[in-house]
């Protein structure tokens, strides 16, 4: 299994999206922020046959939107939990109990209420 590394370069669009949250992030030393993140492949390292190194892939954050309020934060957390359950339920009893939610797009469509707002 390849190692995953993150490129430290911050693109201007990513910086612009993070700027409104920077002061809050600076102040909260143990803070956490929910976000939608887009990753891009930057580099692949495949060691030669005689090297005792692990292959690796380097990723860069190319897009990010941070939850700006508690409502959006909770919806993103619900999505994360749903996607986690989907990823980890293979071969488990949960996989048999929930036949309506079998794919990631089902989770995104039905799982959060993010797009319908708090009055739905």
Order of alpha helices (4+ residues) and beta strands (2+ residues): beta-alpha-alpha-beta-beta-alpha-alpha-alpha
